[in-house]
Amino acid sequence: MTARHTSAARRGRDRKAEILASPPGRDRFARGDEPSVAVVGGGIAGLAAATLLAERGARVTLYEKDSALGGRLSGWPTRLSDGSRVTMTRGFHAFFRQYYNLRGLLRRTDPALARLTPLPDYPLRHSAGLTDSFARVPRTPPFSALGFVALSPTFGWRDLVAMDARAALPLLDVRVPEVYERFDETSATDFLRGVRFPEAAHHLAFEVFSRSFFADPRELSAAELLLMFHIYFLGSAEGLLFDVPTEPFPQALWDPIGDYLHRLGAAVRTGTAVHEVRPRDGGGAEVRTAAGTSVHQAVVLALDTAGLRQTVAASDGLGTPAWREDVAALRTAPPFLVSRLWLDRPVHADRPGFLGTSGYGGLDNVSVLERYEGEAARWAARTGGSVVELHGYAVDPASDPQRVQGLLVDQLHQVYPETRGARVVGARHEWRSDCPLFAVGSHRRRPTVRTPHTWLTLAGDAIRCDLPVALMERAATTGFLAANALLAGWGVRGQTLWTVPRSGRSRVLRALGSAVAPQPSP
């Protein structure tokens, strides 16, 4: 075991996790030499960038258009018909164990990650009655794959024999960024058809992954699907089990981070949208908001897809024409719905905290919040009810919202029949359409952390960084990389980052995967 792997094991990480060393430099800025940096966007990416820059002594101003931090993991108070004050959020998120850099951000205010709690399983149920579980599947490849086949009711040894082994070999040796060169022009659906996955396993083991990108698998790049398989299954020994916050996102995660930034001297301006970033002669930019214009020596744009497009389009002189066209080409995934129901009676005691679903129309998963969230558990204990959350992804934009909301509730009644007779004490339906779409063939045009300006960097889960990271971990990683790039230019050391291996972790599997190098479908 190398020193790097020993360190990883000691820290509780996969022993083959890779270190991305930061550029060397001074520990922090000298007094009187601190640059002013604007971080635009208060989601995970913006919070990561702002935290690192403020820790190194930069004068950070964090601009967030909404009234609260957290981005797509934000929350806000609401009152139910029974008078209860509760927190509504934008829905369930799984904090997987291989989200090393996101966890590093959270450890700033919670060193032991005590505000996260594990869920015992990640069950996936198909409407035909089959259910897959990952609780007993070994975590270390290749035993993870063998264990899944041995234990899965949807994927047996006969199915394994029926697959096109040659087409499936790339699953065994995903390499980043080469996977994009080979498979970005193929859709996730076409790749799976070529492999001849059994239909039930196709739905459960892969469609659930692809829809976690809020996308129809027919539009999703196969490279992203292969990357997900690598991150969660064959490339990492962390497995598919995950943690969740013990309280709603604001209380558990973002309020403490906001307080930490204040203590570091950062100015946190929520409810403040940035309308324009205008380059200044000699470097830096003017940042314009409704309250006025401020001058900063550097800027991090940590915005969602639509926000980044709008800000760049409104900022004359920002970037080059080709770069601006690439930003303008970014697409947003179809709308998704989060419905949370406060019911007057409990669901059955054996219902899991989270259940992925397939074949139930538009219902993608069901969460029972009192299984893990303190606020929901206290409400359920006081009222004898349950707090249930439903997610529907990649909704047809032409659909009638009221009809979709009703369909999701009807599908809940199929999944958990005991909810049919429950009275709804409160219901909140959140419609959003702000997730990036990783469409077929889009990777080459996706903007990177670095931009045509040395003083401007980008961060967020839509930003390309050519590392095996996705979703929340991509947001945190690019946030730290954006700060690292700026700090390197000032001769100040950045943040050491971690990632799952950038190629297949098993020498045997890599040999099998490279034995035949099939080309992607046209």
C-alpha positions in Angstrom: 0.0 0.0 0.0 1.4 3.4 -0.9 1.6 6.3 1.5 -1.3 7.9 -0.4 -3.5 4.8 0.0 -2.5 4.4 3.7 -3.6 8.0 4.3 -6.9 7.3 2.5 -7.6 4.3 4.7 -6.7 6.1 7.8 -9.2 8.8 7.0 -12.0 6.3 6.3 -11.9 6.6 2.6 -11.5 4.0 -0.1 -7.8 3.0 0.0 -7.6 3.6 -3.8 -9.0 7.1 -3.6 -6.8 9.6 -5.5 -5.3 12.8 -4.2 -5.4 15.9 -6.3 -2.7 18.0 -4.7 -3.3 21.8 -4.8 -0.6 24.2 -6.2 1.9 25.1 -3.5 2.1 28.6 -2.1 1.8 30.8 0.9 -0.6 29.7 3.6 -2.7 32.8 3.3 -2.7 36.4 2.1 -0.6 38.9 3.9 -2.4 41.6 5.8 -3.2 44.5 3.5 -2.7 42.3 0.4 -6.1 40.6 0.5 -7.9 40.6 -2.9 -11.6 41.3 -3.2 -13.4 38.3 -4.7 -17.1 38.1 -5.7 -18.6 34.7 -5.6 -21.9 34.7 -7.5 -24.2 31.9 -6.4 -24.8 30.5 -2.9 -25.3 26.8 -3.7 -22.8 24.0 -3.0 -20.3 25.2 -5.6 -20.4 28.8 -4.5 -20.2 27.9 -0.8 -17.2 25.7 -1.5 -15.4 28.5 -3.4 -16.3 31.2 -0.9 -15.2 29.1 2.1 -11.8 28.3 0.7 -11.1 31.8 -0.5 -12.2 33.3 2.9 -10.1 30.8 4.8 -7.0 32.0 2.8 -7.8 35.6 3.8 -9.4 36.9 0.6 -12.2 39.6 1.1 -15.1 37.5 -0.2 -18.6 38.8 -1.1 -21.1 36.0 -1.7 -24.1 37.1 -3.8 -27.2 34.8 -3.8 -30.4 35.8 -5.5 -32.6 33.8 -3.2 -33.3 34.6 0.4 -31.4 31.5 1.7 -28.2 29.6 0.9 -28.1 26.1 -0.5 -29.1 26.4 -4.1 -31.0 23.3 -5.1 -30.7 22.1 -1.4 -32.2 25.3 0.1 -35.3 25.4 2.3 -37.8 27.8 3.7 -40.4 27.8 6.5 -44.1 27.2 5.9 -47.2 26.7 8.0 -49.6 23.7 7.8 -53.3 23.8 8.3 -52.9 22.4 11.8 -50.7 25.4 12.7 -47.4 23.5 12.6 -44.4 25.5 11.5 -42.3 23.2 9.2 -39.5 23.5 6.7 -40.1 22.8 3.0 -37.1 22.0 0.8 -36.5 21.1 -2.8 -36.4 17.4 -2.1 -34.4 14.4 -1.0 -30.6 14.2 -1.7 -28.3 11.3 -1.0 -24.9 12.1 0.5 -22.9 9.2 -0.8 -19.7 8.1 1.0 -17.6 8.9 -2.1 -18.6 12.6 -2.0 -15.2 13.3 -0.5 -15.0 17.0 -1.3 -18.6 17.8 -0.3 -18.0 16.1 3.0 -14.8 18.1 3.3 -16.9 21.3 3.0 -19.4 20.1 5.6 -16.6 19.1 8.0 -15.8 22.8 8.4 -18.7 23.1 10.8 -19.3 19.5 11.6 -16.0 17.7 11.9 -17.5 14.3 12.8 -20.4 14.7 10.3 -22.7 14.1 13.2 -25.5 16.0 11.3 -25.5 13.2 8.7 -27.0 9.8 9.5 -26.8 6.6 7.4 -29.8 4.9 5.7 -29.6 1.2 5.9 -30.4 0.4 2.3 -31.0 1.8 -1.2 -33.9 -0.3 -2.3 -35.2 -0.1 -5.9 -38.7 -1.4 -6.7 -40.3 -2.1 -10.1 -44.0 -2.1 -10.5 -43.9 -5.7 -11.6 -43.0 -6.6 -7.9 -39.3 -7.1 -8.1 -37.1 -5.2 -5.6 -33.3 -4.8 -5.6 -31.4 -4.1 -2.4 -27.8 -3.0 -1.9 -27.6 -3.6 1.8 -25.9 -7.0 1.5 -24.0 -6.4 -1.7 -20.2 -6.3 -1.1 -18.8 -2.8 -1.6 -15.4 -3.7 -3.1 -15.1 -4.4 -6.9 -15.3 -6.9 -8.5 -17.2 -8.6 -5.7 -19.7 -5.8 -5.8 -20.7 -6.8 -9.3 -20.7 -10.5 -8.6 -22.6 -9.9 -5.4 -25.3 -7.9 -7.2 -25.8 -10.6 -9.7 -25.9 -13.3 -7.0 -28.4 -11.4 -4.9 -30.5 -9.5 -7.4 -34.0 -10.9 -8.4 -33.9 -8.8 -11.6 -30.4 -9.7 -12.8 -29.5 -13.4 -12.7 -26.7 -15.5 -14.1 -28.8 -16.4 -17.2 -29.2 -12.7 -17.9 -25.4 -12.3 -17.6 -24.9 -15.0 -20.2 -27.4 -13.4 -22.6 -25.7 -10.0 -22.5 -23.4 -8.9 -25.3 -20.1 -9.2 -23.4 -18.1 -7.3 -25.9 -20.5 -4.3 -25.8 -20.5 -4.4 -21.9 -16.7 -4.4 -21.5 -16.4 -0.6 -21.2 -18.3 -0.8 -18.0 -15.3 -2.7 -16.5 -12.8 0.0 -17.3 -14.2 3.5 -17.3 -11.4 6.1 -17.7 -11.9 9.8 -17.3 -11.8 11.8 -19.6 -11.5 9.1 -22.3 -15.0 7.9 -21.6 -16.3 11.1 -23.1 -14.2 10.7 -26.2 -15.7 7.3 -26.9 -19.3 7.5 -25.7 -20.5 11.1 -25.5 -22.1 10.7 -28.9 -24.2 7.7 -27.8 -27.3 7.9 -25.7 -27.7 6.0 -22.4 -30.6 4.1 -23.9 -28.7 3.1 -27.0 -25.8 1.9 -25.0 -28.0 -0.3 -22.8 -29.8 -1.7 -25.8 -26.4 -2.6 -27.3 -25.4 -4.4 -24.1 -28.7 -6.3 -24.0 -29.4 -5.7 -20.4 -32.5 -7.5 -19.2 -35.5 -5.1 -19.2 -36.1 -5.2 -15.4 -32.4 -4.6 -14.6 -32.3 -1.9 -17.2 -35.1 -0.1 -15.4 -33.8 -0.6 -11.9 -30.1 -0.6 -12.1 -29.6 2.0 -14.8 -32.7 4.1 -15.4 -32.7 5.1 -11.8 -29.1 6.4 -12.2 -29.9 8.3 -15.4 -33.0 9.9 -14.0 -31.0 11.1 -11.0 -29.7 13.5 -13.7 -33.3 14.7 -14.1 -33.1 13.5 -17.7 -34.8 11.0 -20.0 -32.2 8.3 -20.7 -32.9 8.7 -24.4 -31.3 12.2 -24.2 -28.6 11.5 -21.7 -25.0 11.0 -22.8 -23.9 7.3 -22.4 -20.6 8.7 -21.1 -22.4 10.2 -18.1 -24.2 6.9 -17.4 -20.9 5.0 -17.6 -19.3 7.6 -15.3 -22.1 7.0 -12.8 -21.6 3.3 -12.9 -17.9 3.8 -12.3 -18.4 6.2 -9.4 -21.0 4.2 -7.5 -20.3 0.6 -8.5 -17.1 -0.7 -10.1 -14.8 2.3 -9.6 -15.2 2.8 -5.9 -15.3 0.6 -2.8 -17.7 3.0 -1.0 -20.7 1.2 -2.4 -24.2 2.6 -3.0 -25.2 3.3 0.5 -25.4 6.8 1.7 -26.1 9.3 4.5 -28.8 12.0 4.8 -29.1 15.1 7.0 -30.7 14.6 10.5 -32.5 17.9 10.1 -33.8 20.0 7.1 -31.0 21.3 4.9 -30.9 24.9 6.2 -30.6 23.9 9.9 -28.3 21.0 9.3 -26.0 22.3 6.6 -26.2 25.8 5.3 -27.0 28.0 8.3 -23.8 26.7 10.0 -21.8 27.3 6.8 -23.2 30.8 6.5 -22.2 31.5 10.1 -18.7 30.1 9.4 -18.3 32.5 6.5 -19.4 35.4 8.6 -16.8 34.5 11.2 -14.2 34.4 8.5 -15.1 38.0 7.5 -17.0 37.2 4.3 -20.0 39.3 3.3 -23.0 37.1 2.6 -25.6 39.0 0.6 -28.7 36.8 0.2 -31.6 38.2 -1.8 -29.1 39.9 -4.1 -29.1 38.9 -7.8 -26.1 39.8 -10.0 -27.2 41.4 -13.2 -23.9 42.0 -14.9 -20.2 41.3 -14.7 -18.3 43.9 -16.6 -14.5 43.4 -17.2 -12.2 46.3 -16.1 -9.1 47.4 -18.0 -6.1 45.8 -16.3 -8.1 42.9 -14.7 -11.0 42.3 -12.4 -14.6 43.3 -12.9 -17.5 45.5 -11.9 -20.3 43.5 -10.4 -23.7 45.1 -10.8 -26.7 44.4 -8.6 -30.0 46.3 -8.0 -28.2 47.9 -5.0 -25.3 49.3 -7.1 -22.0 48.3 -8.5 -19.0 46.9 -6.7 -15.4 46.4 -7.9 -13.7 43.0 -7.4 -10.3 41.7 -8.4 -11.7 38.3 -9.2 -15.1 36.6 -9.7 -16.4 33.1 -9.4 -19.6 32.4 -11.3 -21.2 29.5 -9.4 -24.7 29.7 -11.0 -27.2 27.2 -12.4 -27.4 26.7 -16.1 -30.0 29.3 -16.8 -28.4 31.8 -14.4 -25.0 31.4 -16.1 -26.4 31.8 -19.5 -28.3 35.0 -18.5 -25.4 36.6 -16.7 -22.9 36.0 -19.5 -25.4 37.2 -22.1 -26.0 40.4 -20.1 -22.2 41.0 -19.6 -20.8 42.6 -22.7 -17.1 42.0 -23.1 -17.0 38.9 -20.9 -15.0 36.1 -22.5 -14.5 35.4 -26.2 -17.2 34.9 -28.8 -16.5 31.2 -28.9 -16.6 30.9 -25.1 -19.9 32.9 -24.9 -21.4 30.6 -27.6 -20.4 27.5 -25.5 -22.1 29.0 -22.4 -25.2 29.9 -24.5 -25.3 26.3 -25.7 -25.8 24.8 -22.2 -29.2 23.2 -21.8 -31.5 22.7 -18.9 -33.1 19.3 -18.1 -36.9 19.0 -18.2 -39.0 20.1 -15.3 -39.2 18.0 -12.1 -41.7 17.9 -9.3 -41.2 17.5 -5.6 -44.5 16.8 -3.7 -44.4 16.6 0.1 -47.4 15.4 2.0 -48.1 15.6 5.7 -50.5 12.7 6.4 -52.7 12.2 9.4 -51.7 8.5 9.8 -48.4 6.6 9.6 -47.2 4.5 6.8 -46.4 0.9 7.7 -43.4 0.6 10.1 -41.4 -1.4 7.6 -41.4 1.3 4.9 -37.8 2.5 4.2 -36.6 6.0 4.5 -36.0 6.1 0.7 -37.3 3.9 -2.1 -36.4 4.3 -5.8 -39.2 3.3 -8.1 -39.6 2.3 -11.7 -42.6 1.5 -13.8 -45.0 3.6 -11.7 -45.7 6.2 -14.4 -44.0 9.4 -13.4 -43.0 8.5 -9.8 -39.3 8.1 -9.4 -38.9 7.7 -5.7 -40.7 7.9 -2.3 -39.2 9.2 0.9 -40.6 8.8 4.4 -38.9 11.7 6.2 -39.6 10.8 9.8 -37.3 7.8 9.3 -34.3 10.1 9.4 -35.2 13.8 9.7 -35.7 15.2 13.2 -38.3 17.9 12.3 -40.4 15.4 10.5 -40.0 12.8 13.3 -41.1 15.3 15.9 -44.2 16.2 13.8 -45.1 12.6 13.2 -44.7 11.7 16.9 -46.9 14.6 18.0 -49.7 14.0 15.4 -49.4 10.2 14.8 -48.9 10.9 11.1 -46.2 10.6 8.4 -44.3 13.0 6.2 -44.0 11.5 2.7 -42.1 13.0 -0.3 -42.6 12.1 -3.9 -40.3 12.9 -6.8 -41.1 13.0 -10.5 -38.2 13.7 -12.9 -38.1 14.6 -16.6 -41.7 15.7 -16.8 -43.0 16.6 -20.2 -43.1 20.5 -20.2 -46.5 20.4 -21.9 -48.0 18.4 -19.1 -50.7 19.9 -16.9 -49.1 20.5 -13.4 -52.2 19.7 -11.5 -52.7 16.4 -13.3 -49.1 15.4 -12.8 -49.4 16.2 -9.0 -52.5 14.0 -8.8 -50.8 11.2 -10.7 -47.9 11.1 -8.3 -50.2 10.8 -5.4 -52.2 8.1 -7.1 -48.9 6.2 -7.7 -48.0 6.6 -4.0 -51.2 4.8 -3.2 -50.0 1.9 -5.4 -46.6 1.8 -3.8 -47.9 2.2 -0.2 -51.6 1.2 -0.3 -52.1 2.2 3.4 -51.8 5.9 2.3 -55.1 5.7 0.4 -57.2 6.4 3.5 -55.0 9.1 4.9 -56.1 12.7 5.2 -53.6 15.2 3.8 -52.9 17.7 6.6 -50.6 19.7 4.4 -49.2 19.5 0.8 -46.5 21.4 -0.9 -45.7 21.0 -4.6 -42.4 22.4 -5.9 -41.9 22.6 -9.6 -38.4 23.4 -10.8 -36.5 23.4 -14.1 -32.9 24.4 -13.3 -30.8 21.2 -13.5 -28.2 20.9 -16.2 -28.8 18.5 -19.1 -25.9 16.4 -20.1 -27.2 15.8 -23.6 -25.7 13.4 -26.2 -22.6 15.1 -27.8 -22.5 18.1 -25.4 -19.3 17.4 -23.4 -16.8 19.0 -25.8 -18.6 22.3 -25.6 -19.2 22.3 -21.9 -17.3 25.2 -20.3 -14.5 24.4 -17.8 -13.5 26.0 -14.5 -11.0 28.2 -16.2 -12.2 30.9 -18.6 -10.6 33.3 -21.1 -10.0 35.7 -18.1 -7.4 34.7 -15.4 -9.6 36.6 -12.9 -12.8 34.7 -13.7 -13.6 31.0 -12.9 -16.7 28.9 -13.2 -18.2 26.4 -10.7 -21.2 24.1 -10.5 -22.5 20.7 -11.5 -22.8 21.8 -15.1 -19.1 22.7 -15.4 -16.6 20.3 -17.0 -13.7 19.2 -14.8 -12.8 15.8 -16.4 -12.8 14.0 -13.0 -15.0 11.1 -11.9 -17.4 13.3 -10.0 -21.1 14.0 -10.5 -24.1 15.8 -9.0 -23.4 17.4 -5.6 -19.8 16.2 -5.6 -19.2 17.8 -9.0 -20.6 21.1 -7.6 -18.3 21.0 -4.5 -15.3 19.8 -6.5 -15.6 22.6 -9.1 -16.2 25.1 -6.4 -12.9 24.2 -4.8 -11.1 24.0 -8.2 -12.4 27.5 -9.1 -10.9 28.9 -5.8 -7.7 26.9 -6.3 -7.2 28.4 -9.8 -7.5 32.0 -8.5 -5.3 31.3 -5.4 -2.6 29.8 -7.6 -2.4 33.0 -9.6 -1.8 34.9 -6.3 0.8 32.4 -5.0 -1.4 31.1 -2.2 -1.9 27.4 -1.7 -5.3 25.9 -2.4 -7.4 22.9 -1.2 -6.2 19.3 -1.6 -9.0 17.4 -3.2 -9.9 13.7 -3.4 -11.6 11.6 -6.0 -12.5 8.0 -6.8 -9.9 6.4 -9.1 -9.9 8.0 -12.6 -9.7 4.6 -14.2 -10.9 1.1 -13.2 -9.7 0.2 -9.8 -9.2 -3.5 -10.5 -6.3 -4.7 -12.6 -8.2 -7.8 -13.7 -11.3 -5.7 -14.8 -9.1 -3.2 -16.6 -7.4 -6.0 -18.5 -10.8 -7.4 -19.5 -12.1 -4.0 -20.4 -9.2 -3.2 -22.6 -9.0 -6.6 -24.2 -11.5 -5.5 -26.8 -12.1 -1.8 -27.4 -15.6 -1.6 -29.0 -16.5 1.6 -30.7 -19.7 3.5 -29.7 -22.8 3.2 -31.8 -23.1 6.0 -34.4 
